[in-house]
Amino acid sequence: MTKIVIKFGGTSVGSVEKILAASKIVQKEQMKGNEVIVVVSAMAGKTNKLIEESKKISKNFNTRELDVLLATGEQVTAALMAGALSELNIKSKTWLGWQLPILTEGKNSNARIININKEKINKFISEKGIAIIPGFQGVSKDGDITTIGRGGSDASAVAIAKIF
């Protein structure tokens, strides 16, 4: 079996209909016998909307809390993708950055991935499950949620493909 990482950007998961279509792409890859890891972005426009909301609260929104807020966009998409795959009778599960963990270092809103624990994912996909990982997020050595910066879901997908 070949292990593959499929990354869906914000436009390709920008609506429930698009998430359903993306889930069928994942299904086809699994039917080919591939072990599949899915990395998702927030739905199109979601991150910008969250930034706008934070600015309504404060022009100097705390960067640690901004990372907590912004990481939710990808989490929503990941859960919706898991639901779509479940409707196709496909075993799937999401893992947030802190659950693996995806270990990061550096400043909030611009962290770098330094390591990813792959044990849980490898076990799950070897049992014919689809692993879904929200891109753009990780966790610091202190346990704080961090984000990788704009375009961070792409960087996450590359790191995941390299490590797995």
N, C-alpha and C positions, 0 to 999 in steps of 0.2 A: 504494500500500500504506500502511496505517496502522501506525505503530509503537506497540505497547502494552507496558505493564509489568504483569505479574501477580504479586501477592505472596501467598505461602502462609505462614500463621502456623503456630505450633507444633502446634496441635490438628489442623489440616488435613493435616499431614505427620507425625503422631504415631506412625505405624506404616508398615511396608512396604506394606501394603494401601492405606493412605491416600495414600502417595506414588504408587502405581500409578494410583489414581483421579485424583489431581492431574495426572499426566502426560497422561491422556486429555483433561482440560480444555485443557491446553496444545496438544495435538494438534488439537483442534477449532478453536482460535483460529488456528493456523497454516493449517489447511485453508480457513479463510475468507479467506486471503490476507494476514493480518497478519504484520508483523515482530514477534517476541516476545522480550521480556526477562523472565526469571523471577527474582524475588527470594525467597529462602527464609529462614525462621527455623530454629532448632534444633528437633528433635523435642520434643514436649510433655514437660516435666519435665527435659530434658537439662541445661539451664543450671543449674537448682537443684541437680541431682546433682553437677555439676562444682564448684559452690561448696561443697557439703558435703565433697567430697573434698579441696578445698584447705584447709578448716578442720581436717581430720584431720591435715594436715601441719603447719599453723601457724595460730594465731589472728591473726597479723600477716603473712599471705602477701603477698609483694611485689606491688604493683599492676601493674607492668609484666608480670610473669610470669602474673598472674591474667588479664590481657587475652589473652596468648598461649593460655592454657588455655581460656578461655571462647569464643574465636573458633572453636575446633574443633567446637563443636556445629553451627553453621551449615554448616561445611565438610562434615561427614558428610552432612547432608541434601542439599546441593548435588550431591555425588558420587552419592548414591542416585537423585536426580532425573535426573541425566545417564544413569545406567544404565537407568532406567525408560524414558526417551525413546529410548534406543538400541534397546531391545527392540521399540519401535514403529517402528523403522527411520527415526527422526528424527535428523538431524545435530544434535548439541548439544555444548556445551563449558562447563565452569565456569571462572570467573575469580575468584580470591581478591582481597581488598582490595588487597594489595600488588602484584598482577600487573597491574592496570590502569594506574596505581594509583588508589585512592580516597584522596585526600589529606585528612588530618584535622589538627586542632590542638586543644589543650586537654589537660586531665588524663586520665590513664588511667581507664578505666571510665566516662568522661563526655566523650569527645571530640566534636568537631563536624566534619561534612564541609564542606570548603571548596572542593574541586574534584574532578572525576572525569575522567580521560582517557577519551574515548569512541571514539577511533580504532579500536581492536581490535574492540570490540563492534559498532560500525556496519558495519565491513567484514564481520564474520562473519554478522550477521543479514541483510545485503543479499545474501548467498550462500545464503539459505534455511536458516540455522542458528538454533538456539535458544540464546541466551546465558543462562547461569545464574549468578547472583551471590549469594553468601551475604550476607545482611544483617548489620547489627550491627557490622561491622568495617571498618577502614581501616588506613592506615599514616601515621605521622608524617613530617615532613620529615627526621627523623633515621633513618628506616627501621624504627622500632619498630611492631609490631602494636598497634593501639588498638581499643577498643570504644566504641560510641556510647552505652552505658548501657541500662538496662532499657527495653524497647520500641524498641530501636535498629533492629530490622529494619524496623519501620514507617517510622521516620525515613529509613532508607536507601532504601526504596522510593519515598518522596516525592521525595527528592533525585534519585534516578535518573530518575524520571519527568520531573522539571523539567529536568534537564540534557540528557536524550536527546530 
